[in-house]
Amino acid sequence: MKQDMIVILDLGSTRNTDIARQIRDMGVYSEIHPHDITPEELKGLENVKGIVLNGGENRIVDGVPVDIDPAIYECGYPLLAIDHPAAKCGRNFKELPNEDALREFVFDVCQAQPNWNMKNFIADQVELIRRQVGERKVLLALSGGVDSSVVAAMLIKAVGKQLVCVHVNHGLMRKHESESVIQVFKNQLHANLIYVDATERFLGKLEGVADPEQKRKIIGSEFIRVFEEEARKLEGIDFLGQGTIYPDIIESGTKTAKMVKSHHNVGGLPEDLKFELVEPLKQLFKDEVRACGVELGLPESMVYRQPFPGPGLGVRCLGAITRDRLEAVRESDAILREEFAKAGLDKKVWQYFTVVPDFKSVGVKNNARCFDYMVIIRAINTVDAMSASVERVDWDVLQRITDRILSEVGNVNRVCFDMSPKPPATIEFE
Ligand code: XMP
């Protein structure tokens, strides 16, 4: 293993991730583990140079303070205690008031080397994956999103053709999205890629369904069914690769932190598939995942793409999905992305897309009355997607996009710009 590591034991602090980030910002790799890690599990981690006992506001669970196995005190690692009784005793323990103390602990007490960088991280993960997988096979659902793409690239580097990627096109992808997955993974990285065009199946199931939650449920459960069917056709697969990243684990609730929302990566697939998980990104934050993808040679357009909801254009073709409106969403979205890129807004604006409502309005084309759909443009900025403000898009850029949509997209006679912040609106419309 190439990297030194500081382990943070989560004893109910809400600042685990801040401290992990602070240590990584010093150039030293850090991992957060639950407080009930056993001394054996701890010793199984390589290159551990020190341990932070990170107590905090959630240390009392159901009236009982959570604590570490006392045998960990005897393991010989330097310990730093934050908001934890251990800070008051013992020569190995130090209490934290500021960042200098953390720096002193990491470098002076633990003697850790600042050797955390993406090259070393990838080299270590490749070695760990090879040890875990051996000669066996790994299956991966490759959506083309940032996390699944990076994990695919990592697994290809580690086990090559022992990885089987399944890309399910649910017919709700953006323009040329599936083609780009095939181009990058099959043609460039020579992945073992199974492409499933399930467009008709998804659109069939969604026919006439107008309720947004119902649509989301159909898309989610149908996705799992298609993937499961493909998995059952394959033989000798023991592992499932997952693009789980650290925020997914936090949002799904740790032993001391409350659940925010259950994440589809964490415990999503049916139990009878019985795979062991391979999750090489599960200790990374989103920006680190992107840096990892670039280091693995993925195109920046794939690694720095804006967030895209799992149900895809299905929640942007409002109400019951029809093929003509779905096509209008896809084409107008492609124009918007192209023009935003030309104007340099693709690097500035957090998320931008179009939606097409399920009603028509009167207009005039070629001197005759027309009755067509409208396209709504949304462009927002946010830090955490919990609240969002509207980007003040330059009028000329909006004008160009409007002109192009009106002349290039069929069945559309009107373009609107959504001025609503979140709250009270949400980012997506459904
Ligand atoms: P809302 O509409 O809730 O969206 O303000 C917040 C952010 O989440 C994205 N989003 C999703 N992402 N699966 C995802 O992976 C989903 O089902 C989903 N729904 C919304 C949305 O695009 C925005 O960035």
Residues whose N, C-alpha, C, O or C-beta is under 5 A from the ligand:
A	BS01	XMP	P307 F308 P309 G310 P311 A385 T426 I427 E428
